[in-house]
């Protein structure tokens, strides 16, 4: 049985003191969660978050990782650096990284391989823009992102990967795909390109999150869909009560 996964992406928010305070709020609210809970915090807050989460079932996550183990890459952080801080998960290829910082399917592939080689679990993001969606290109775009982003990986590697489907037009806009639309698109991804690349069993075992403005109001409906195995949560993960409602969607 796959275990659903809810991951909070804090993006560029919260100081160290604010991080401690927010996690202190979250911990008692999610202690009985049936899903896996991950908090992906800014680099500067990883150590503080790790200590604040000590003794809980929550996992620590980062928001990006470089493909090289070390070198002249100013501003980047390696997988070994994250591993030393007890990071378990890392987000790779988020649409904001693609849009603002030039991430490509090829760099996503390189970062994913580096994360897996270091023993980290990768949350690999894919998603179409509004223009691509309206042009009927959603399935083509997603297939290309998955094929290139996961190129060279094996069925065994897939056990340490989570795919986050995040339609770009629904991130931070308040808009969201209907539960049925999100479920259908994820189903096409799973039964199409992922099954072609890794086989039926691996595709069915892969966890695929929805990451387009999942919130306290729509989480239960989205999580009831058979193809949706979790959520990558942005703004709602910065509010303890809202995040807890999402995490406890099945209660």
C-alpha positions in Angstrom: 0.0 0.0 0.0 1.3 3.5 -0.9 1.3 6.0 1.9 0.0 9.4 1.0 2.5 12.3 1.4 1.7 15.9 2.3 4.7 18.2 2.0 4.7 21.8 3.0 6.8 24.1 0.8 7.6 27.2 2.8 9.4 28.9 -0.1 11.3 32.0 1.0 9.4 32.6 4.2 10.1 32.5 8.0 13.1 33.4 10.0 14.6 30.9 12.4 12.6 32.1 15.4 9.4 32.1 13.2 10.3 28.6 12.1 10.6 27.3 15.7 7.3 28.9 16.6 5.4 27.6 13.6 6.7 24.0 14.0 5.7 24.2 17.7 2.2 25.0 16.6 2.1 22.3 13.9 3.4 19.3 15.9 0.4 18.7 18.2 -2.0 19.2 15.4 -0.5 16.5 13.1 0.8 14.0 15.6 -1.9 11.4 14.7 -1.6 11.9 10.9 -2.0 8.8 8.8 0.0 10.3 5.9 3.7 11.1 5.7 4.3 14.7 6.6 7.3 16.7 5.2 8.3 20.3 5.9 10.5 21.8 3.1 12.0 25.0 4.7 14.6 27.5 3.5 18.3 26.4 3.7 18.9 28.8 6.6 16.2 27.2 8.7 17.1 23.5 8.2 19.0 23.0 11.4 16.4 24.9 13.5 13.6 22.9 11.9 15.4 19.6 12.4 15.7 20.3 16.1 12.1 21.6 16.4 10.9 18.4 14.7 12.9 16.0 16.8 10.8 13.3 18.4 8.0 13.7 15.8 7.2 11.6 12.8 7.6 14.5 10.4 10.4 14.5 7.8 12.7 17.4 6.9 12.9 18.7 3.4 14.9 21.2 1.4 13.7 23.2 -1.6 16.5 22.5 -4.1 19.9 20.8 -4.5 22.8 21.1 -6.9 24.0 18.4 -9.2 27.7 18.6 -8.3 29.1 17.3 -5.0 31.2 20.5 -4.6 32.8 23.3 -6.6 32.6 26.8 -7.9 28.8 27.1 -7.8 28.1 30.3 -5.8 24.8 30.2 -3.9 24.2 26.5 -4.4 24.0 23.6 -1.9 25.1 20.0 -2.5 23.3 16.8 -1.7 25.9 15.9 0.9 25.5 19.2 2.7 21.8 18.5 2.9 22.4 14.9 4.0 24.7 16.1 6.8 21.7 18.2 8.2 19.5 15.1 8.2 17.4 16.2 5.3 15.3 13.4 3.9 13.4 15.0 1.0 14.3 17.7 -1.6 12.0 19.6 -4.0 13.4 19.6 -7.5 12.2 21.5 -10.6 9.5 23.6 -8.9 7.8 25.9 -11.4 9.3 29.0 -9.7 12.8 27.6 -10.2 12.0 27.0 -13.8 10.4 30.4 -14.3 12.8 32.7 -12.4 16.1 30.8 -12.3 16.3 29.0 -15.6 15.8 25.4 -14.5 15.3 23.0 -17.4 14.3 19.4 -17.7 18.0 18.6 -18.1 19.0 20.4 -14.9 16.1 18.7 -13.1 17.4 15.4 -14.2 21.0 16.1 -13.0 19.8 17.4 -9.7 17.5 14.4 -9.2 20.3 12.0 -9.9 22.6 13.8 -7.4 19.9 13.7 -4.7 19.3 9.9 -5.2 23.0 9.1 -5.2 23.3 10.8 -1.8 20.4 8.8 -0.4 17.8 11.7 -0.5 14.3 11.4 -1.7 13.3 13.7 -4.6 10.0 15.5 -5.0 10.2 16.2 -8.8 7.8 18.9 -10.0 6.1 19.0 -13.4 3.3 21.1 -14.8 1.9 23.1 -17.7 1.3 26.8 -18.1 -2.1 28.3 -18.8 -1.2 28.9 -22.4 -0.1 25.3 -22.9 -3.3 24.1 -21.2 -5.6 26.2 -23.3 -3.7 25.0 -26.4 -4.5 21.4 -25.5 -0.8 20.6 -24.9 -1.0 19.5 -21.3 -0.3 15.8 -21.8 2.5 16.5 -24.3 4.2 18.9 -22.0 4.0 16.7 -19.0 5.2 13.7 -20.9 8.2 15.6 -22.1 9.1 16.9 -18.6 8.8 13.4 -17.1 10.7 11.7 -19.9 13.6 14.2 -19.7 13.5 14.8 -16.0 13.6 11.1 -15.1 15.9 10.0 -18.0 18.4 7.4 -17.0 16.7 6.4 -13.8 15.6 2.8 -12.9 12.6 1.2 -11.4 14.5 1.0 -8.1 15.2 4.8 -8.3 11.5 5.4 -8.6 11.0 4.1 -5.1 12.7 7.3 -3.8 10.9 9.7 -6.1 7.6 11.5 -5.6 6.1 13.4 -8.6 4.4 16.7 -7.8 1.9 17.7 -10.5 1.7 21.5 -10.2 -0.2 23.2 -13.0 1.6 26.5 -13.2 -1.6 28.5 -13.6 -2.8 27.3 -10.3 0.2 28.1 -8.1 -0.3 31.0 -5.8 -3.2 32.3 -7.8 -6.0 30.8 -5.7 -7.1 28.9 -8.8 -7.2 25.1 -8.7 -8.0 22.4 -11.1 -11.2 20.5 -10.3 -10.6 17.3 -8.3 -11.8 15.4 -11.4 -9.5 17.2 -13.8 -6.5 16.8 -11.5 -7.2 13.1 -11.0 -7.6 12.6 -14.8 -4.3 14.4 -15.6 -2.4 12.4 -13.0 -4.0 9.2 -14.2 -2.8 10.0 -17.8 0.7 10.7 -16.5 0.8 7.4 -14.5 -0.7 5.2 -17.1 1.0 6.8 -20.0 4.6 8.0 -20.0 5.5 6.7 -16.5 4.2 3.2 -17.3 6.0 3.2 -20.6 9.3 4.2 -18.9 9.2 2.0 -15.8 6.4 -0.6 -16.2 3.0 -1.0 -14.8 4.0 -2.0 -11.2 6.4 0.8 -10.7 4.0 3.3 -12.2 1.2 2.1 -9.9 3.5 2.3 -6.9 4.8 5.8 -7.6 3.3 8.5 -5.4 2.0 11.5 -7.3 1.0 14.7 -5.4 -1.2 17.5 -6.6 0.5 20.9 -6.1 -1.8 23.5 -7.4 -3.3 25.6 -4.5 -4.4 22.6 -2.4 -5.8 24.2 0.7 -7.9 23.5 3.8 -11.2 23.8 1.8 -10.4 21.5 -1.1 -8.0 19.0 0.4 -10.5 16.4 1.3 -12.1 16.4 -2.2 -8.7 16.3 -3.9 -7.4 13.6 -1.7 -10.5 11.4 -2.2 -9.4 11.0 -5.9 -7.9 7.6 -6.6 -4.9 8.8 -8.6 -3.8 11.6 -6.1 -1.4 10.4 -3.4 -0.7 13.6 -1.6 -0.2 17.4 -1.9 2.7 19.8 -2.2 1.4 22.7 -0.2 2.5 26.3 -0.5 0.8 29.2 1.3 -1.4 26.9 3.4 1.6 25.3 4.9 2.5 28.6 6.6 -0.6 28.5 8.7 -0.6 25.7 11.3 -4.3 25.2 11.5 -4.8 25.2 7.7 -1.9 22.8 7.2 -3.2 20.5 9.9 -6.6 20.3 8.2 -4.9 19.3 5.0 -2.7 16.7 6.7 -5.7 15.3 8.6 -7.9 15.2 5.4 -9.1 11.7 6.2 -10.5 12.5 9.7 
